[in-house]
Amino acid sequence: MTRRLPPARRFGALAFAPALLALLGALSVTACSTLPPPTAAVSTEKRAFADAIRVAVDGLVQQVAPPSGLLAQRERRIVVLDPTLDAGTGQQTAATLQLDKAVADGLAKSSAALDVQPFDAANLAKAHFLLTGTLQRSQGAYGVNLALVDVKSATVAAQSSAMARPEGIDMQPLAYYRDSPVRVKDKVIDGYVRTATTPPGQKADAVYLQRIAAATVINDATLLYNAGRYREALAEYRSALATPAGDQIRALNGIYLANVKLGQTAEAEEAFGRLVAYGIAYNNLGVKFLFNPGSTDFWSDPKVTGAYAMWLRQIARQGGNAKACMDVVGHSSSTGTEAVNDALSLRRAAVIKRRLGTESPEMLNRLRTQGMGAKQNIVGTGTDDVVDALDRRVEFAIVDCPT
């Protein structure tokens, strides 16, 4: 599949509404079939990454090929691939980029009946199938999960999984995710991840599908951001956010990031405040405060930590506005012993609590600290670099206030 950058334009909510309304209407129609759904293709043998992708693609094609009837007609069926994700982090990485290309190429070679097209609004409006996929870390290997969703019925038509050995799998996040101050995961991303492992015959995740139209604009914006075209990316993110389905963490995060790159500090702080408010409202706010190894001092590079004072100011302000009680939960990478990591993560949570109390003294009585050490690692590599940055995060969990 060719990844192309979108043209420099600003989508309005009405610019793509007719085609997408037609798609959303189609998603509400339940298709009737006299044939039972196929069985998911699951391979547990650990293979090289390229071989695992090939096995997963072949598993999909076998399920939709005759005699199922889905590809029995002579017309070609349009497939749009919503770019694949790391299931644990919700990020796009160098490996998921490789997966996107290999899956698109593999489908094109395996079936002349499938026409793989880029993920954009025009293609989505005429698509027969939507393809989702994830890389999921499991016991030192990676699961390659693919699901083909029938657009008319919003039902998974085929699902396959294969296991890949970790050698050669580069999980470094792409620029947008590397630069992100927060864990970019919400109900939409969770729904995407669930859909990639949903068995054939069952409905794809409704929250994910209901917001798929805005996802094409967010994807356009992210391609622009990754290419360094920040002003155009900002316009696209704002366009997505202006639509009813665009209230997503990826759009809010993109507006913050693009403003930072453009040197628009006031706009960036306002955007970060909205990002924090969103996280508090959905009880899903994980912030990447990086510390020096084995220390409670923030990372020494001011390019990394220069925005931390503003982040803390906005977390205190938005938490105060919401009158929220929060657990400040520290996490660490897997480097070091369990006892050391537990104690270190707790001390780091205490540092954040103290800094928030400086910004808003009245918040102190509504904050508690916890240290989870490496028990809730998301990445788990222990590399202590950009790959496992999310493991060295501080999360803010909304809890009931004491009576």
N, C-alpha and C positions, 0 to 999 in steps of 0.2 A: 504494500500500500504506500502510495506516495504521500508524504506529509507536506502539505503546502501551506504557506502562510496566507492568511486572509488578506484581501485588499484593504487599503487604508480607507475605512469608512466607519461610520457610527450607526449601529443598528438602532432603530426606534422600536418601541413595542409593536407598532403596526406594520413595520417593514417586512416581517416574516410571519405575521399573524395568520393569514389565510391558509398557507400550507400547513402550519403547525396546528391550527385548529382542526384541520382535516385529519391530521395524524392523531391528535388527542381524542377525536371522535372515534377513530378506528380502534383505539386502544380499549374503548368501552364495549366493543362488540365481541361476543364470545363465539368462536368458530366451532362448528359441529363436525365431528369426525366419527366415522364408524369403526376406525381402526384404533386399537389401543396404543398409547404412547410407547416409544421405544425405551429400552433400558439404558441408563447412563453407561458410558464406556469408562471403566476405571482400571488403570494399570498401576500397580504398586512397585514394579521393578524400577530401581534407580538407574537412570541413563544419563548420558551427556545432555547438556541443555538443548542443543539442536535436535537430538533424537527424541527427547521428551516432547518437544513442541510438535514434531512430526507425528508422534503417536497420538497426541491429543487432537490434532487436526483430523487425522484419519478417523478417529473415533467419532467426531462430529459428522463427517461426511457419510460414514456408514449408516448413521441413524436416520438421516434425511433422504438417502438415496432410495430408489425403488426397492421393495414394493411398498414403502410407507406412503407413497403418493405425493409427498411434499415436493419432490423434484421430478415427478413423473411427467409433468407437462413440459412441452418443448421450450416454452419461454424461459428466458434467464431470470433468475431471482436476484434482486439487489440486496446486498448485505452492507450495512454500515457498522464499522468497528468503533465503538466508544473506547478510546485509548485505555489499555490495561493498567492495572494498579498493583502496588504492593499491598496485599490484603491486611497486613498488620498496621501499617502506617497510613494507608490511603494515598501514598505518594507515587508519582511517576519517577522512575529511575532509569539509569542507562540500560538495565536489564529489561525493564518493561518496554522501553523503546525498541529494543532488539526483538522482544516477543511480538510486538505489534507488526513489525515488518515480516517476520517469519510466518506468523499466522496468516496475514493477508496473502503472501506469496504462496503459502502452502494450500490455502483454499482455492486460489486461482488455478493451481496446477492439478489439484485433486478432483475438481468438478467444473466442467464447462458450464454447468447450469447456475453457478454462483458468480455473481458480478460484484466484487468487493469495491466499495466506494469510500472516499474520505468522510469523516464524521463532520458534516455541516448541515445546516437547516434545510437546504434544497434537497440533498440526498436523503435526509431523514424523512422528509414528507412523502417520498415515493418508495421508501424501502419496504421490502417484504420481511426482512430479518434484521434484528439488532444483535450484535455480537458483543458480549462482555467477557473479560478475562482477568485473572489475578495470578500473582506469584505469592504463594503462602509458605512461609518458613515452617518446617516441621521436622524435629528430631535430626537436625544437621543436614537436611535436604530441603528442596523447594518443590511444592506442589504446583503444577501448571493446570489451572482450572479454566475451562471455557464453557460458555453457554450461549446457545443460539435461540433468540426469543422471536417467536412469531408475532409480528407487529399487530395484526388484526385482532388476534385473540389475547394478546398480552400474556401468552403462555410460553413456557420454555419448550421448544421443539426438540432440542438435543442438548446433552451435557456430557462433557468428558473431562477426565483428569489423568495426569501422568506425573511421575516423580523425576526430578532432575537432581543430579549431584551438584554440590555448590561450586565446584571448580569452574572458573570462567564466568561466573554470574556476578556482574558488577551492580551492586545495589546503591551506588552513589546517587543521591537524588538529583533531579534536574534543577536548573537554576531557581525556578519559582519556589520549589519545595525546600531547597537548600537555604534560601533567603528568608523563608517564612518564620515569623516569631512564635507561631503557635502550631499545635498539632492540627493539621487540616483534615478533620474528620467530623462529620455530622450525620444526620439521618439519611441524607442523600447518598453519601459515600458508603455508609453501612448497608444501605439497600442495594447498591451496585455490587458490593462484595458478596452479599447473600445470593444475589441473582446468579453470580458466576458458579455457584455450587448447587443451585436449585435443580432437583430431578426433573426429567422430561414429564410433561403433562401437568405440571403445577404452575401456578401463576408466578410471573416475575414480581419483584417487589414493587408495590403500588407507589410508594413515596418516590422511589427512584424514577419510575416511568412518568409520573405526573410532572416531574421537573426536567425531563429530558430535553425539552425545547430550549430552555435557558442554558442547559449544559453545552449545547453546541456553540453558543456565544462565549461562554466562559472558556471553552477549549480554544476558540479563535484568539481570545485575549491572552491566554497563557502561552500560546505559540509566539505571539508578538513579544510578550515579556521575555521569554527565553531567548529570543533573537535580539534583544536589546532595544526594541522599538517601544519605549516606555510610554510615550505620550499617546500613541495609537492604542496600546494595551489598556491604558487608563480609560479611554473613551469606551472601549468594548466592555470592560468590567462595569462601568457605570450604566451602560446600556442594559446589560444583563440584570443588574440590581433593580433597575426601573420596572422590570416586568414582574407580574405576580409570582412566577415560579423562580425568580432570580434571587430571592432572599436566602442565599446559601453562603456558607463560610468561605468557599473558594472565591466568590465575588468580593466579599468584604475584605478578605485577606489581600486579594489582588489590587484593590484600590489603595490599601495601605502601602504595599510594596512599590507600586508604580509612583506614588507620591514621594516616597523616600528616594527613589532613584532620580526623580526630577528635582530634588532639593526643596520640595514644598513642605516645610516642616510643620506649619500650622495645619495644613490639610492632612498631613500624615498622622498627626496626633488626633485629630477629629476622627479619622478613619479607624485608628487603633481603638479609640473609645467605643466606637460602634461594634468593633470586633469583640471587645471584652464584654459589652452588654449582651451581644448575641450568645457568647459562651456561657454567661451567667444565666440567661433565660433558659438555655437548654442543658444546663448543668454539665457542660463539656468544655472546660477551659484548661488546656495544658500549655504552658508557656516555656520556651526553651531558654531558661537562664543557665548559662554555662559558667562553670567554676573551674579554677585551676585544679589539676589533679591532686586529690587528697586534701583539699583546702576548702574553706568557706569564703575565700576571696574570689570575686568575679574574675573571669578570664582576662588575662593581662592585655589583650589586644583591644584598644579603644574602638577599632572599627567594628568589632563584634559587640562590645558592651556599651557603646556610646548612647544607645537608645534606652538602656535599662531604666534610667531615672524617669523617663517619660512613661515607659510601660508601667512602672510601679505607681506613678501618679494617677494614671488612668484606671488601673485596677482598683486603687483606693477610692477614686471618685465614683466609678460605676458600681462598685460594691456598696458604697455609702448610699448612692441613689436608690439602689434596690433594697436597702436595709437587710442585706443578706448576711447570714452567718455562714462561715466557710471553714472547711478544713484545709489548711495549707499542707500539701502532701509532697514531700521531697522524694526524689528517685535518684538512683545512681546507675552507672554502667556495671557490667558484671566483673570488671577488674577488681581484684582484692577479695578478702574473705567476707563471709556473710556478716559477721559481727562488725567489721570495720565499715562495710557499706551501709548497714542499718544505722549505725551511730552517725556516720558522715551525712547521710541523707536527712536525718532528723536535725542536725545542726544547720544544714543549709536551709531547711524549711523555717527554722527559727530566725535565720538572717532575713529571709523574705518577710516574715511576720513583723520583725522589728522595723524594717524599712517601711512597710505599709503603715505601721503605727506612727511613724514619724510624719508620713503624709496625712494621716487621718487618725488622730489619737482616739476618737470615739469608736473606731473599728476594732481596737485591741480586744475588747470584751466579746467580740463576735468572731474571733479567730482562734483556731486550735491548730496545733502542729502534729504531723505524723511523719515518720521516716519509713519508707518501704524498701530501702536498699535496692537490690536488683530483682526483687520478687515479681515486679510487674514490668519487666523489660518488654519493649515492643519489638526492638530489632534484635538484641541479644548477641551481637557479634563480639562485644568487648574490645573493639578497635580504638575506642576513645578518640574518634575523629568525627568528621561530618556524617559518616554513615550511621553511627549510633547516637547522634546528637539528641534524638528524642528520648533515649534512655536516661539522659541527664537533664530531666525536665522538672518543673514544679507544677503541680496541678492544684486547681482550686475547686473543691467539691462543695456544692451547696448543701447545707444540712439544716435541720430544724434548730431554731434558736431556743436556748434554755428558757424555761418558763419561770 
